[in-house]
Amino acid sequence: MFFAEVIVRKSAIASLVYFLAMVLPERKSDPPGVYEKPFKEMYDYIVVGAGSAGSVVATRLSEDYDTSVLLLEAGMSDLEPDDVTQIPSLWGSLIGSEKDWGYHSVQQKYSHFAYENERAYIAQGKVLGGSSSINAQNIVRGSRNNYDQWEHEGAVSWGYDDVLPFFRKLENATDTSYGDSILRGLHGPINIKETTGSILQSFHQTAAKEIGFSTVDCNSDDPIGFCKNQMNVKDGKRCSTSTCYIRPALERHNLQVSLRSRVTKVLIRSNKAVGVEFIKDGKRRRIFAKHEVILSAGFISSAQILMLSGIGPRKHLQQMKIPLKVDLPVGQNLYDHLLFAVQYNITAPLNINNKKASEPDRILEYIFNREGKNEVEGIILQNVNPLYTRGPQIELQITNKAYEEGLVLDPYLAFKKEIVKEHLKRVDQNSFIVKMFLLQPRSKGHLRLSSKSPFSSPFIDPRYLSHPEDIEDFVRGIRLMRSLEQTKAWKSIGATLVRQDVPGHCSEKKFDSDNYWRCIGRHFLTTATHFIGTCRMGSVNDPSVVVDSRLRVIGIKNLRVADASVMRYIPSCHTNAPVMMIGEKAAHMIRLDRTHRYNI
Ligand SMILES: Cc1cc2nc3c(=O)[nH]c(=O)nc-3n(C[C@H](O)[C@H](O)[C@H](O)COP(=O)(O)OP(=O)(O)OC[C@H]3O[C@@H](n4cnc5c(N)ncnc54)[C@H](O)[C@@H]3O)c2cc1C
């Protein structure tokens, strides 16, 4: 992206911060040629996709100096042609950029009525670090029950006590108030920073206390309560799996990272994975794996690559005229969190908006101290529905930022144009966004190939709100959020909900009735881009499963999947930390299996 384009795409603040960041001497770039080493014919391991999980797997496997690892990534470096990925608050400007695959769901039947073409925009990182290089950097692990449920249903050794050591291994939580907790890690590559806290944030905290919530560590095993946002940020910059795992390992002689290398299928002989086929610089290549191929291409591509390789539902592959190798339910069990973003106007000028953030002292504060408004502040408040105890059910992320044109949520929240126009009229300069996440959706979707070509986007159908209980969760979430309006803290700043209904979109309903909110939910809820489940793990006797508990594809030797797609259910949290945990645990299992300490 060239500078002029950046100016057009981003808000005034973003452009200014970008410009100043670019002229600072400490700007990082990769050593020339580091991604262009000549290929060998064979490596011990080939990892497909350098995202949240794949970068972790490749980094850990290459810690064994006698093990050769090839990491193939379809996207570019996160530092090229600019390093906007490094500035935490500019994540929104990466959505829709060349570092985003930019998928869409199919038209939704039960939701998205306020969105263009009634479909969800699905951002996914196409860059070193994958979605960890473009995401919003919130770090939340989920609760004990989330993982205990995986184990209870047959995912052996994925209970909370089994996954905890890997959560601890990946993080360094010294920049938080919880460094002395036995649940937290202090020596891992991912630096976790607790946001510093603004005056507005302190009003949110007081309001949360008034409605009966206590401060907790949102990354503990029982995270009901509220906390300051924790983010994967180091020295004011994004700490992705690219910057904090792969880049420090790039000089290893036994690790080769190849960018712009798009894997099209796994090479399988006699039901054994022997290598991969991929396209780089317009040339089709084949490279072989002595031990294993590990697919970490994310919930869309890992499923797509498996199906293109003949591993998938029999009927679907027959329709696609792809010769079947193993009949497995690839692409099923797709789950995602739903997100509702709403605005509160306030009477006091306590929030950040574009104008305030453009003030020179604030920009210099970030440039020189790597602190301040360029980290996303806010608190996270998590609640549970007592009827349903898989884990926290509602998350309110209460920020200090106003929704304005050019702010982070476009095109993520691609409402129909007339709706955006109307909403912008209602929003004051002094305002803040609340994001509500529905953390335990029951609606289940699926993903299917649209053609035999590896370059065609699959059909992605999350079937949002197809389960009737999900919309009731939303109404419960609204009641929780609106109870904050009754607190002294929010009253003292005049927090007033900005209504979203417009003619044709719920304005005919009686305001604040349950039916009004059900309507608003079906029109305005959208993806939180926390997709999981298309290559589900579990017991080999479970017909919904694609990989076993050691992440091995059932019926094919030497092939594993390690990324968001293997999760059984979606945990009650943002998914980046759980995916990195999966990367850590996968690498651990692969290394152990190789030394035959397990009976496999
Ligand atoms: C916009 C956005 C905001 C988010 N915000 C947060 C947040 O604040 N906190 C949080 O916890 N989670 C967040 N998430 C979710 C989280 O980032 C993801 O769940 C997680 O990164 C998924 O990891 P993964 O390894 O499964 O896939 P990815 O990280 O997406 O990695 C897949 C990699 O494979 C590559 N690839 C794909 N196909 C091929 C191919 N054919 N050949 C070679 N390479 C290929 C991709 O380019 C990519 O680099 C967000 C996600 C998005 C998109």
The ligand as an SDF file (V2000), in Angstrom:
LIG
                    3D

 53 58  0  0  0  0  0  0  0  0999 V2000
  -10.0760   -8.7550   11.8840 C   0  0  0  0  0  0  0  0  0  0  0  0
   -9.8800   -9.7580   12.9740 C   0  0  0  0  0  0  0  0  0  0  0  0
   -9.8840   -9.3290   14.2990 C   0  0  0  0  0  0  0  0  0  0  0  0
   -9.7100  -10.2620   15.3150 C   0  0  0  0  0  0  0  0  0  0  0  0
   -9.5260   -9.8170   16.5880 N   0  0  0  0  0  0  0  0  0  0  0  0
   -9.1380  -10.6940   17.5390 C   0  0  0  0  0  0  0  0  0  0  0  0
   -8.7590  -10.2410   18.8360 C   0  0  0  0  0  0  0  0  0  0  0  0
   -8.7410   -9.0450   19.1180 O   0  0  0  0  0  0  0  0  0  0  0  0
   -8.3980  -11.1700   19.7380 N   0  0  0  0  0  0  0  0  0  0  0  0
   -8.3920  -12.5060   19.4640 C   0  0  0  0  0  0  0  0  0  0  0  0
   -8.0840  -13.3050   20.3550 O   0  0  0  0  0  0  0  0  0  0  0  0
   -8.7500  -12.9640   18.2540 N   0  0  0  0  0  0  0  0  0  0  0  0
   -9.0770  -12.0890   17.2730 C   0  0  0  0  0  0  0  0  0  0  0  0
   -9.3650  -12.5390   16.0270 N   0  0  0  0  0  0  0  0  0  0  0  0
   -9.3670  -13.9930   15.7810 C   0  0  0  0  0  0  0  0  0  0  0  0
   -7.9790  -14.6180   15.7180 C   0  0  0  0  0  0  0  0  0  0  0  0
   -7.0530  -13.7070   15.1780 O   0  0  0  0  0  0  0  0  0  0  0  0
   -8.0390  -15.8990   14.8860 C   0  0  0  0  0  0  0  0  0  0  0  0
   -8.9300  -16.8090   15.4950 O   0  0  0  0  0  0  0  0  0  0  0  0
   -6.6980  -16.6070   14.7450 C   0  0  0  0  0  0  0  0  0  0  0  0
   -5.7150  -15.7070   14.3000 O   0  0  0  0  0  0  0  0  0  0  0  0
   -6.8210  -17.7710   13.7680 C   0  0  0  0  0  0  0  0  0  0  0  0
   -5.5850  -18.4130   13.6650 O   0  0  0  0  0  0  0  0  0  0  0  0
   -5.3080  -19.5410   12.5900 P   0  0  0  0  0  0  0  0  0  0  0  0
   -3.9120  -19.9840   12.7870 O   0  0  0  0  0  0  0  0  0  0  0  0
   -6.3870  -20.5300   12.6320 O   0  0  0  0  0  0  0  0  0  0  0  0
   -5.4720  -18.8010   11.1750 O   0  0  0  0  0  0  0  0  0  0  0  0
   -4.6710  -17.5570   10.6130 P   0  0  0  0  0  0  0  0  0  0  0  0
   -3.9680  -16.8200   11.6850 O   0  0  0  0  0  0  0  0  0  0  0  0
   -5.6250  -16.7910    9.7700 O   0  0  0  0  0  0  0  0  0  0  0  0
   -3.5410  -18.2060    9.7190 O   0  0  0  0  0  0  0  0  0  0  0  0
   -3.7470  -18.8830    8.5140 C   0  0  0  0  0  0  0  0  0  0  0  0
   -2.5540  -18.5750    7.6120 C   0  0  0  0  0  0  0  0  0  0  0  0
   -2.5560  -19.4720    6.5160 O   0  0  0  0  0  0  0  0  0  0  0  0
   -2.2750  -18.7630    5.3360 C   0  0  0  0  0  0  0  0  0  0  0  0
   -2.8510  -19.5200    4.2270 N   0  0  0  0  0  0  0  0  0  0  0  0
   -4.1690  -19.6610    3.9410 C   0  0  0  0  0  0  0  0  0  0  0  0
   -4.3010  -20.4420    2.8390 N   0  0  0  0  0  0  0  0  0  0  0  0
   -3.0580  -20.8060    2.4660 C   0  0  0  0  0  0  0  0  0  0  0  0
   -2.5610  -21.6050    1.4090 C   0  0  0  0  0  0  0  0  0  0  0  0
   -3.3710  -22.1890    0.5360 N   0  0  0  0  0  0  0  0  0  0  0  0
   -1.2170  -21.7660    1.2950 N   0  0  0  0  0  0  0  0  0  0  0  0
   -0.3620  -21.1730    2.1860 C   0  0  0  0  0  0  0  0  0  0  0  0
   -0.7970  -20.3940    3.1930 N   0  0  0  0  0  0  0  0  0  0  0  0
   -2.1320  -20.2170    3.3490 C   0  0  0  0  0  0  0  0  0  0  0  0
   -2.9510  -17.4210    5.5670 C   0  0  0  0  0  0  0  0  0  0  0  0
   -2.4720  -16.4500    4.6740 O   0  0  0  0  0  0  0  0  0  0  0  0
   -2.6160  -17.1770    7.0280 C   0  0  0  0  0  0  0  0  0  0  0  0
   -1.3690  -16.5500    7.1650 O   0  0  0  0  0  0  0  0  0  0  0  0
   -9.5740  -11.6490   14.9970 C   0  0  0  0  0  0  0  0  0  0  0  0
   -9.5820  -12.0650   13.6650 C   0  0  0  0  0  0  0  0  0  0  0  0
   -9.7140  -11.1370   12.6550 C   0  0  0  0  0  0  0  0  0  0  0  0
   -9.6670  -11.6040   11.2280 C   0  0  0  0  0  0  0  0  0  0  0  0
  1  2  1  0
  2  3  1  0
  2 52  2  0
  3  4  2  0
  4  5  1  0
  4 50  1  0
  5  6  2  0
  6  7  1  0
  6 13  1  0
  7  8  2  0
  7  9  1  0
  9 10  1  0
 10 11  2  0
 10 12  1  0
 12 13  2  0
 13 14  1  0
 14 15  1  0
 14 50  1  0
 15 16  1  0
 16 17  1  0
 16 18  1  0
 18 19  1  0
 18 20  1  0
 20 21  1  0
 20 22  1  0
 22 23  1  0
 23 24  1  0
 24 25  2  0
 24 26  1  0
 24 27  1  0
 27 28  1  0
 28 29  2  0
 28 30  1  0
 28 31  1  0
 31 32  1  0
 32 33  1  0
 33 34  1  0
 33 48  1  0
 34 35  1  0
 35 36  1  0
 35 46  1  0
 36 37  1  0
 36 45  1  0
 37 38  2  0
 38 39  1  0
 39 40  1  0
 39 45  2  0
 40 41  1  0
 40 42  2  0
 42 43  1  0
 43 44  2  0
 44 45  1  0
 46 47  1  0
 46 48  1  0
 48 49  1  0
 50 51  2  0
 51 52  1  0
 52 53  1  0
M  END
$$$$
